[in-house]
Amino acid sequence: MTKERDELVQILAKSQETEATLSDALQDMTDKATSMKEELTEAQQKLKDDEDAIAMLRTKVEESRYVFLIHLSW
């Protein structure tokens, strides 16, 4: 009976150790996923800002061409 109890205590201790290890690994992965999600959001915002800047510059170029053509036709 004592031998069985000792074996069960060892099994329980090992399973608790494994649980702690897996819990730590899960927390690490959760932290990494959260960080990567934040980076993705920042990159998407930068992409949108860059696209807006490009659109604005294209508009200015078109306006400049239009003004230049008006001055040429005078």
N, C-alpha and C positions, 0 to 999 in steps of 0.2 A: 504494500500500500504506500509506504513512504517513497519507494523507488518510483512509482507511478506519479505521485505528487511532485517529486523533484523533476521528473521529465516534463510534466505539464507546466511547471514553473519556468523551466528553461524554454519551452516552446512559446509560452506567453511572453517572456522577456524578448525572445527573438522576434516575435511578431510585432511587439511594440517598437522595437528598434527599426524594423522594416517599415512600419507605419510612419515613424518619425522621418526616416530617410525619404520616403515617397512624398510625405507632406512638404518637406523642404524643397524637393525637386519640383513639385507642383507650384509652390509659391514662387520659385525662381522663374518658371515658365510663364506664370501669370504676370509677373513683373516685366519680363521681357516682352510679352505680348502687348501689355499696356504701353510700354515705352515705344514699341514699334508702331502702334496705332497713333500715338501722339506725333511721331515723326512723319507718318503718312499724312496725317491731317495738315501738318505744317507744309509738307511738300505740295499737297494739293492746293493749299492757299497760295503758295509761291507761284505755282503754275498758273493759277487763275490771275494773280496780279501781273505776271509776265504777259499773259495773253491780253489783258486789258491794256497794258502799256504798248504792246505791239499794235493793237487796234487803234489806239490814240495816235501813235506815230504815223500809221498809214493814213489816217484821216488828215493829219497835218500835211503830209506829203501831197495828198490829193488836193487839198486847199491851196497849197503853194503852187502846184501845177496850174490850177484853175486861175489863180491871180496872175501868174506869169503869162498864160495864154491871153488873158484879157488885156494885159499891158502890150503884148505883141500886136494884137489886133487893132490897137488905137493908132 
